[in-house]
Structures are given as C-alpha cells and as structure tokens.
Amino acid sequence: MREFIIEADGGSRGNPGPAGYGAVVSDAATGETLAEAAEYLGATTNNVAEYSGLLAGLRAARELDPEATVHVRMDSKLVVEQMSGRWKIRHPAMKPLAAEAARVFPPGRVTYEWIPRERNKHADRLANEAMDAGARGEPWHASASRAALDTPAARPATPDSSEPSEPSEPSGSLSGAGVRGADAAGGDERGAPAGKAAADVRAASNAQGGQPAAAGRSGPPGDAAPCAPRARTVPAPASASGPGAGVRGTGESGAGLAADAGTAPVGRAAADVRATQAVAAPGTETDAARGTGAAPAATPSSGWAPADMGPPATFVLLRHGETPLTPQKRFSGSGGSDPSLSDVGREQAGRTAAGLARRGTVQAIVASPLARARETAGVVAARLGLEVTVDDGLRETDFGAWEGLTFAEVRERHPDDLNAWLSSPDAEPTGGGESFAATATRIAAARDRLVAAYAGRTVLLVTHVTPIKTLVRLALGAPPEALFRMELSAASLTAVAYYADGNASVRLFNDTSHLR
C-alpha cells in the first residue's frame, strides 16, 4: 500500500481578508513531490484557508491512489487537534470543511502531525503564490510556481507521528514559552500546556484582571487579554478579485499623555516605555495575556519621523475601576453578569478623573459598552465636560460558561476545555464563548477605525485588559509572548500614539500614580 505525506497551509491577509491555500502531496518513502494544489479564496479567515488547504491536499492524494494511507503535516495546531478528534469544532464555517475532509479517505487511513512553520515552507509558499495571483486578478498557475524550487523535499514519515510534534526550540524560551498554538507547541500531546501545574498555582494566587496563566505566565481570569493565531505578516493587496485554483501532478500588527506633534521617532516604540515616562511600579494585580496574530497597522521602521507628519492620534487607555469580582479573581468578560463598579472602583474613577483634569490633554472619550467601563467613563466625562461615545469593539472577551467562576473552579468543572483554551487561541471557552483569536481581530479593527476617526487628537478609551494589552503589543511590534509579561492594574493609564505613516509609539504603561 502506498503512503503519502500531505503538507498543507492557508493564510489570510487581514484575517479575515484576501486568503489562499497551498497543499503538497509527496511520496512518504522518497520525499518526491507528486502533486501541488493552490487556490485564491477571496476574503475569509486563516482557519478556513487552512482547512481548505487540507481538503485540497486530501483530494489530490486520493486522485493519485484512493487506496493509499496518508500522513498530514500542518503548522495549524487547531486543524491538527480538531481533525485528530481531540478538540471540538464549533466554528460554523469550519464544520462543513472538516466533515468533507474526513470523508475523503476511510477512517484510520489518515493521521495528523503538527509541525513548526519553518518545516511547512512549501505549502506556505504555494498559499502566498495563490494570494499574490488573486491580488493581480489572476488564477494561480502551476507552471509559474517556484514553491517546489525554493523548498526542500518533504521528510519521510516517522513512527507514532499521529500526535503533534514538539517545536525545535526548548520549552520556556521567549519564542515559545509554554505556548501551544499555531506558532508554538509545548507540553504533552493531549493539549495540556507545558508547565501547567506551576501556571495553575500562579493563577490561583494572583489578583483578578488577566486570564489564567499557561506555562511561564501569571495571572488569573477576568478581563483577560487574548492570544490570536498566527497572522500572515504580509501586506494586504491593493485589490483582489477572481478566484483561481490549480492542481498539478509533477515530479517535484507624549511622554505622559500628550504626544509630540510630528517629532516622535519612528520605530522607537520599545524605547518609549521607560521609567522616566511614569511607568508604574508593579501593582497588586498581575495579568497574563495571550498574544494575537493580528498585524499592526504598519511594520515599524528605523530612523526618525519627518517633522511635517503632524500630530498623531493618541489613545489614552484607561482600564475601568474595580468591580466586586476583581478581588475575588473571577472570570469577568462580556458574557456574564456585567457588574458595576464597587465602592473602591468608584473612588478609583474619581481619582482618575481628577488626574486627567490636571493634565488637560483629553479631547474625547470612547468607552466599552460594558457597565464598569461606561460608569468609569461617565465619572471622567463629568469632570472634563465631555460626552461619552460607546464603541462595541472595545468590549472584553466573552468567557461563556466560565463567567463568574474562579480559575480553580473552571479547572475542576471543565478541565479538557480549559486545557484546550490555554493551548490554542482559536479554542473557545465552554458554552461557546469568544476565542482569543476572534477577540484580537475585533480589537485590531476597532483600533484602525478609531485612529482614523481621531487623527491628530487625544482620545481616552475606557476599556479592559484584553484591548489594552493587545493595543500595546501591536504598537510595539512585539511577539505574542511579550504580553505574558505585562501587568495591568485596575484604573491604570496607558498611552499609545499613532502617526500618519502608520507607525506607533508607546508613551506610557500601567500608570497608577493618580490613584495614590
């Protein structure tokens, strides 16, 4: 019986955005490329594109030999775990694709393996070729592809390869510290993150305000900051139209609160986060965050911005004051009881309003629709004489059935779902809550919309842990794991300036001096 190796990938330039997939079928014994498939899909998500690539690869393999056994290698942890039966498939756009993929070959003839992205270059390049062709309004042509020429042959299949493999970097490194998602994997093959026991201890002991930690991360649930899947770090095309597919059989994202108008350096975001800019000392609340694959508005460049760029849009990011759930360390997102501020939280809001009035730089106020954010914004608005605009994109993640529970309670009641959630940004909390990936996409869209609406102005955004940490990470151009090391206290202030050339500069982070 013949054995094939399928390497498949998909990408979306915007997630959702112009998307495409690539798939390669090779001989398991020799590594020889037997077939390639690629297609531009129009506007859709990374995950749908990845599933489409899998389906195309399976179909191509069946055309070669319907009696063959198949070993699938992908760098999408979500697809591998779901097709292996370890994770549930909840997204409506992926269910029919997964069901169709499962029917191409009989059960038991297909195995799945997670591989690092660097080992999936052939399929990745095919997917990008398809997206490039779509941007030109052309179909992908096998005869014009260079993917096979630019990548090595597939590695032969290895025994027991139906379980996801581990990444090449050591566990605990900055590039993969306990993260098991589309870009990194760790821990055991059942979905439990590496070092999760230590993470559970941290989550149980830290104050409310961030999500439960996975390996190398600290912070309990409530107002959690998300992680999104890997996003393609390629610019969106100016235009894209017309699907095109092909298969060939071959041998082959001012100091203080006011930004400097037009004089801030480009690409210095990390340098702007320094002690001289009133960065607060570590507070009493420690939040873990999971990264997002959403791309920043532009890739930071080196050098200094030209003096004629004009003033930036400056976001002053205010986390709402405490609620009764904050000291209890409970999940508190957008799908629960929507608590109001506690007496402590109202006092924090008043102190924040007084501090912002002294600075005198805020020109507009936008708030999350959740009660705790609107109440905090209302106190500040009354002091500054401004109106409050509500933007739904600034709301916190929906934690589904976990809302109101502690991390320990979730661990006891829903251990499998929690492990999956800690392991993948695409996993949803029990009961159909919002995945971290979906949260990150929403926040990036809100950022772009508000930057355009408040160009050259300073606006106060009253929101939650997830939006603030995500905005900071994207502004810095930092990897997702950078969010694991952020701490964000209730009623703290953070500031990010967005320039006309698309670059951003972090001006302030977790400032709580106004509360003292």
ROMIMAR-842353 format. One line per field, with one value per residue (C-alpha): residue number from 1; residue in one letter; x, y, z. Coordinates in steps of 0.02 Angstrom, whole numbers, plus 50000, padded with zeros to 5 digits. Example, Ala and Ser with C-alpha at 12.3 -4.5 7.8 and 13.67 -1.06 7.14 Angstrom:
<sites>
pos (1/2) $
code (a/s) $
c1 (50615/50684) $
c2 (49775/49947) $
c3 (50390/50357) $
</sites>
This chain:
<sites>
pos (1/2/3/4/5/6/7/8/9/10/11/12/13/14/15/16/17/18/19/20/21/22/23/24/25/26/27/28/29/30/31/32/33/34/35/36/37/38/39/40/41/42/43/44/45/46/47/48/49/50/51/52/53/54/55/56/57/58/59/60/61/62/63/64/65/66/67/68/69/70/71/72/73/74/75/76/77/78/79/80/81/82/83/84/85/86/87/88/89/90/91/92/93/94/95/96/97/98/99/100/101/102/103/104/105/106/107/108/109/110/111/112/113/114/115/116/117/118/119/120/121/122/123/124/125/126/127/128/129/130/131/132/133/134/135/136/137/138/139/140/141/142/143/144/145/146/147/148/149/150/151/152/153/154/155/156/157/158/159/160/161/162/163/164/165/166/167/168/169/170/171/172/173/174/175/176/177/178/179/180/181/182/183/184/185/186/187/188/189/190/191/192/193/194/195/196/197/198/199/200/201/202/203/204/205/206/207/208/209/210/211/212/213/214/215/216/217/218/219/220/221/222/223/224/225/226/227/228/229/230/231/232/233/234/235/236/237/238/239/240/241/242/243/244/245/246/247/248/249/250/251/252/253/254/255/256/257/258/259/260/261/262/263/264/265/266/267/268/269/270/271/272/273/274/275/276/277/278/279/280/281/282/283/284/285/286/287/288/289/290/291/292/293/294/295/296/297/298/299/300/301/302/303/304/305/306/307/308/309/310/311/312/313/314/315/316/317/318/319/320/321/322/323/324/325/326/327/328/329/330/331/332/333/334/335/336/337/338/339/340/341/342/343/344/345/346/347/348/349/350/351/352/353/354/355/356/357/358/359/360/361/362/363/364/365/366/367/368/369/370/371/372/373/374/375/376/377/378/379/380/381/382/383/384/385/386/387/388/389/390/391/392/393/394/395/396/397/398/399/400/401/402/403/404/405/406/407/408/409/410/411/412/413/414/415/416/417/418/419/420/421/422/423/424/425/426/427/428/429/430/431/432/433/434/435/436/437/438/439/440/441/442/443/444/445/446/447/448/449/450/451/452/453/454/455/456/457/458/459/460/461/462/463/464/465/466/467/468/469/470/471/472/473/474/475/476/477/478/479/480/481/482/483/484/485/486/487/488/489/490/491/492/493/494/495/496/497/498/499/500/501/502/503/504/505/506/507/508/509/510/511/512/513/514/515/516) $
code (m/r/e/f/i/i/e/a/d/g/g/s/r/g/n/p/g/p/a/g/y/g/a/v/v/s/d/a/a/t/g/e/t/l/a/e/a/a/e/y/l/g/a/t/t/n/n/v/a/e/y/s/g/l/l/a/g/l/r/a/a/r/e/l/d/p/e/a/t/v/h/v/r/m/d/s/k/l/v/v/e/q/m/s/g/r/w/k/i/r/h/p/a/m/k/p/l/a/a/e/a/a/r/v/f/p/p/g/r/v/t/y/e/w/i/p/r/e/r/n/k/h/a/d/r/l/a/n/e/a/m/d/a/g/a/r/g/e/p/w/h/a/s/a/s/r/a/a/l/d/t/p/a/a/r/p/a/t/p/d/s/s/e/p/s/e/p/s/e/p/s/g/s/l/s/g/a/g/v/r/g/a/d/a/a/g/g/d/e/r/g/a/p/a/g/k/a/a/a/d/v/r/a/a/s/n/a/q/g/g/q/p/a/a/a/g/r/s/g/p/p/g/d/a/a/p/c/a/p/r/a/r/t/v/p/a/p/a/s/a/s/g/p/g/a/g/v/r/g/t/g/e/s/g/a/g/l/a/a/d/a/g/t/a/p/v/g/r/a/a/a/d/v/r/a/t/q/a/v/a/a/p/g/t/e/t/d/a/a/r/g/t/g/a/a/p/a/a/t/p/s/s/g/w/a/p/a/d/m/g/p/p/a/t/f/v/l/l/r/h/g/e/t/p/l/t/p/q/k/r/f/s/g/s/g/g/s/d/p/s/l/s/d/v/g/r/e/q/a/g/r/t/a/a/g/l/a/r/r/g/t/v/q/a/i/v/a/s/p/l/a/r/a/r/e/t/a/g/v/v/a/a/r/l/g/l/e/v/t/v/d/d/g/l/r/e/t/d/f/g/a/w/e/g/l/t/f/a/e/v/r/e/r/h/p/d/d/l/n/a/w/l/s/s/p/d/a/e/p/t/g/g/g/e/s/f/a/a/t/a/t/r/i/a/a/a/r/d/r/l/v/a/a/y/a/g/r/t/v/l/l/v/t/h/v/t/p/i/k/t/l/v/r/l/a/l/g/a/p/p/e/a/l/f/r/m/e/l/s/a/a/s/l/t/a/v/a/y/y/a/d/g/n/a/s/v/r/l/f/n/d/t/s/h/l/r) $
c1 (50000/50068/50091/50081/50132/50023/50088/49952/49936/49822/49836/49731/49800/49692/49608/49479/49547/49611/49655/49727/49791/49929/49949/50086/50073/50237/50294/50322/50469/50567/50504/50468/50334/50188/50058/50034/49872/49840/49691/49644/49487/49434/49402/49400/49496/49661/49572/49453/49601/49698/49552/49533/49716/49694/49543/49633/49783/49674/49582/49744/49810/49651/49668/49842/49790/49622/49691/49840/49871/49902/50003/49956/50079/50020/50078/49897/49875/49689/49665/49777/49691/49516/49543/49626/49467/49545/49464/49285/49242/49124/49151/49010/49123/49245/49121/49075/49257/49312/49170/49212/49396/49353/49259/49396/49482/49408/49434/49600/49692/49739/49849/49893/50051/50086/50249/50333/50301/50481/50451/50297/50377/50325/50138/50159/50239/50103/49972/50061/50079/49890/49857/49978/49891/49722/49786/49828/49656/49732/49715/49863/49958/50061/50179/50228/50254/50426/50374/50449/50613/50631/50597/50674/50586/50467/50542/50492/50355/50408/50326/50193/50178/49991/50021/50080/50268/50361/50446/50633/50656/50672/50524/50524/50614/50548/50486/50382/50367/50234/50128/50040/49950/49979/50157/50223/50188/50236/50182/50101/50010/49839/49832/49892/50017/50195/50221/50035/50047/50155/50040/49889/49975/50011/49834/49762/49872/49870/49741/49598/49624/49702/49669/49726/49907/49983/50166/50280/50133/50050/49877/49703/49540/49431/49453/49577/49692/49687/49800/49759/49826/49974/49931/50021/50143/50118/50031/49855/49847/49776/49643/49596/49467/49428/49460/49588/49636/49756/49824/49971/50045/50233/50395/50433/50016/50197/50286/50138/49976/50011/50109/50245/50172/50268/50436/50423/50545/50478/50511/50558/50406/50503/50620/50473/50425/50546/50548/50561/50390/50300/50284/50205/50291/50217/50043/49945/49866/49960/49881/49933/49898/49891/49953/49864/49915/49828/49954/49998/49943/50116/50285/50392/50543/50704/50752/50658/50490/50490/50443/50295/50192/50078/50014/49972/49810/49845/49749/49747/49696/49606/49563/49399/49395/49371/49209/49154/49229/49403/49470/49385/49488/49340/49315/49231/49208/49069/48956/48923/48830/48904/48948/48955/49096/49121/49145/49332/49308/49206/49340/49471/49367/49356/49543/49575/49457/49549/49717/49662/49586/49755/49841/49710/49752/49599/49487/49361/49305/49258/49205/49167/48980/49003/48936/49101/49183/49036/49024/49210/49199/49047/49140/49286/49172/49077/49241/49309/49146/49146/49021/49049/49041/49018/49113/49066/49239/49314/49216/49302/49310/49155/49206/49049/49005/49160/49092/49091/49198/49373/49513/49512/49326/49346/49491/49381/49223/49292/49471/49476/49401/49518/49671/49617/49586/49758/49837/49757/49697/49562/49484/49325/49278/49147/48974/49026/49117/49232/49401/49556/49583/49411/49437/49603/49529/49390/49510/49626/49477/49422/49598/49601/49428/49468/49637/49551/49412/49527/49679/49783/49681/49699/49557/49525/49475/49395/49407/49476/49633/49617/49601/49736/49868/49830/49847/50012/50085/50035/50107/50273/50278/50320/50289/50136/50234/50278/50101/50135/50247/50129/50043/49889/49805/49625/49605/49781/49828/49925/49956/49995/50023/49983/50070/50015/50141/50062/50192/50152/50242/50201/50209/50151/50109/50011/50024/49935/50015/49848/49774/49899) $
c2 (50000/50171/50304/50491/50642/50796/50965/51098/51279/51429/51614/51771/51945/52032/51882/51897/51963/51905/51722/51571/51396/51281/51093/50970/50782/50685/50505/50453/50342/50456/50632/50659/50789/50708/50846/51028/51124/51308/51425/51604/51601/51783/51858/51734/51686/51597/51445/51424/51441/51308/51187/51221/51177/51015/50968/51005/50901/50753/50761/50769/50618/50520/50557/50481/50324/50303/50152/50244/50289/50473/50567/50752/50880/51057/51204/51238/51167/51197/51092/50951/50938/50951/50826/50707/50714/50793/50965/51007/51102/51246/51374/51359/51397/51258/51118/51076/51085/50968/50847/50844/50816/50669/50586/50589/50434/50300/50321/50256/50289/50469/50527/50705/50788/50967/51038/51207/51334/51327/51145/51190/51313/51228/51237/51411/51475/51398/51486/51652/51625/51598/51757/51855/51791/51839/52014/52029/51963/51805/51619/51525/51435/51281/51321/51487/51417/51420/51344/51174/51253/51356/51220/51052/50887/50825/50723/50539/50493/50434/50308/50370/50530/50546/50654/50834/50850/50969/51127/51139/51275/51225/51240/51404/51503/51676/51617/51476/51488/51358/51419/51288/51372/51399/51459/51359/51198/51131/51011/50844/50790/50791/50981/51019/51162/51134/51181/51200/51145/51294/51405/51345/51393/51567/51586/51541/51664/51819/51957/51969/52060/51940/51767/51608/51577/51441/51394/51538/51658/51729/51798/51738/51756/51906/52044/51929/51978/51866/51771/51754/51634/51666/51800/51813/51957/52013/52172/52161/52181/52341/52241/52061/51982/51823/51651/51543/51366/51238/51066/50988/50816/50829/50760/50900/52224/53119/53055/53058/53080/53211/53156/53262/53334/53269/53247/53074/52945/52804/52628/52679/52607/52494/52636/52745/52626/52684/52732/52919/52912/52872/52686/52621/52502/52328/52339/52217/52136/52027/51985/51855/51888/51783/51861/51897/51864/52022/52129/52307/52449/52454/52374/52494/52560/52630/52813/52971/53030/53183/53345/53377/53223/53323/53270/53086/53010/52973/52840/52861/52686/52678/52512/52527/52531/52380/52281/52160/52019/52097/52049/51879/51837/51781/51774/51937/51961/52023/51871/51871/51975/52141/52203/52386/52468/52433/52574/52554/52562/52722/52802/52749/52827/52992/52997/52958/53098/53222/53167/53184/53355/53414/53355/53435/53338/53228/53291/53149/52994/52824/52678/52493/52457/52358/52439/52450/52541/52657/52701/52740/52843/52938/52994/53057/53139/53236/53306/53351/53416/53290/53168/52979/52882/52693/52575/52392/52342/52389/52260/52120/51938/51831/51688/51585/51464/51518/51691/51722/51568/51565/51482/51338/51311/51305/51184/51069/51079/51093/51028/50975/51136/51238/51143/51173/51357/51377/51286/51372/51549/51475/51373/51444/51438/51309/51353/51445/51596/51704/51637/51743/51746/51820/51947/52004/52026/52134/52243/52272/52328/52448/52519/52557/52634/52747/52801/52863/52948/53038/53080/53215/53211/53137/53020/52925/52743/52668/52481/52317/52212/52122/52276/52374/52238/52195/52377/52393/52235/52284/52459/52386/52261/52134/51946/51873/51810/51990/52004/51868/51990/52138/52190/52299/52366/52424/52609/52615/52728/52679/52788/52747/52873/52828/52926/52969/52848/52701/52686/52690/52736/52679/52832/52766/52599/52546/52717/52716/52873/52964/52838/52875) $
c3 (50000/49953/50086/50051/50151/50136/50191/50188/50239/50218/50252/50260/50236/50365/50449/50381/50218/50048/50076/49990/50023/49966/49979/49930/49911/49918/49924/50105/50061/49945/49983/49798/49762/49673/49666/49714/49740/49771/49760/49796/49905/49911/50084/50228/50385/50415/50487/50341/50223/50319/50314/50128/50102/50197/50093/49930/49983/50029/49864/49767/49862/49827/49641/49647/49740/49830/49923/49997/50180/50215/50345/50357/50421/50460/50565/50617/50791/50778/50622/50683/50852/50781/50641/50766/50870/51023/51005/50962/50803/50844/50706/50578/50430/50476/50516/50335/50279/50419/50384/50199/50236/50349/50208/50076/50146/50259/50447/50506/50344/50386/50529/50581/50645/50700/50632/50658/50523/50460/50411/50310/50189/50028/50066/50141/49980/49875/49981/49960/49774/49765/49864/49755/49600/49672/49707/49522/49474/49404/49443/49515/49379/49419/49277/49359/49534/49613/49779/49741/49684/49843/49971/50016/49989/50124/50263/50266/50388/50561/50678/50800/50703/50727/50880/50863/50865/50977/50913/50889/51019/51201/51316/51411/51276/51234/51067/51135/51322/51352/51207/51104/50962/50778/50807/50954/51047/51215/51350/51317/51161/51244/51242/51419/51411/51469/51650/51679/51860/51902/51799/51897/52059/51990/51926/52095/52188/52077/52083/51958/51796/51672/51604/51690/51651/51548/51564/51602/51625/51778/51803/51842/51747/51716/51589/51507/51368/51216/51103/50924/50800/50688/50559/50395/50410/50232/50172/50108/49921/49847/49761/49743/49632/49544/49619/49538/49577/49511/49545/49460/49461/49443/49500/49600/50691/51233/51369/51484/51388/51255/51104/51023/50865/50718/50805/50879/50810/50703/50762/50938/51023/51140/51188/51236/51375/51507/51690/51651/51571/51733/51706/51864/51981/51983/52057/52158/52007/51885/51719/51594/51413/51260/51100/50946/50773/50711/50619/50673/50562/50487/50516/50619/50526/50593/50599/50648/50586/50473/50560/50444/50487/50602/50772/50798/50857/51040/51134/51322/51377/51543/51620/51716/51905/52017/52023/52160/52055/52043/52216/52203/52047/51943/51755/51709/51524/51410/51429/51615/51744/51682/51857/51901/51996/52180/52306/52279/52091/52102/52209/52081/51942/52037/52067/51885/51829/51941/51872/51691/51727/51792/51634/51522/51363/51332/51192/51175/51270/51198/51308/51302/51313/51474/51633/51726/51581/51547/51732/51742/51582/51648/51804/51698/51569/51703/51770/51597/51524/51381/51307/51305/51142/51155/51038/51044/50981/51149/51250/51345/51289/51317/51432/51404/51545/51641/51678/51866/51906/51977/51882/52006/51981/51793/51810/51916/51808/51631/51631/51448/51383/51492/51429/51250/51285/51364/51217/51068/51035/50925/51065/51141/51325/51373/51312/51154/51223/51117/51066/51092/50905/50874/51012/50939/50765/50837/50936/50788/50684/50822/50830/50644/50649/50798/50733/50575/50672/50795/50687/50769/50930/51104/51149/51310/51280/51435/51413/51482/51499/51333/51222/51312/51309/51130/51075/51165/51090/50915/50938/50994/50851/50987/50977/51062/51211/51258/51325/51452/51545/51556/51716/51709/51865/51885/51839/51766/51620/51464/51311/51129/50989/50808/50670/50494/50417/50510/50647/50833/50994/51170/51283/51450/51528/51684/51766/51935/52007/52000/52123/52259) $
</sites>
